[in-house]
Amino acid sequence: MSKLELNIAKIDSELKRIGKRKLWLADQLGVSSAMVTYIFKHKPISYADTIALVFKLDPKDMIRSNNNA
């Protein structure tokens, strides 16, 4: 069974594309840098909408299927 998770590779590529870092993302989300580290480690899809708004993308682009689950 596959599990849905945040597409961290997409978030990383968007950060690189605009020349920003995780601390900038934390500021945009209104969370601490520790929370962004948590998001990158645990990949909760509950942040897909908010992160998609920051990058002006479709929230579906922020989610991927992890077939290893």
Summary of the structure (lengths in Angstrom):
residues: 69
radius of gyration: 11.6
end to end distance: 6.1
largest distance: 36.1
contacts: 166
relative contact order: 0.28
helix: 64%
strand: 12%
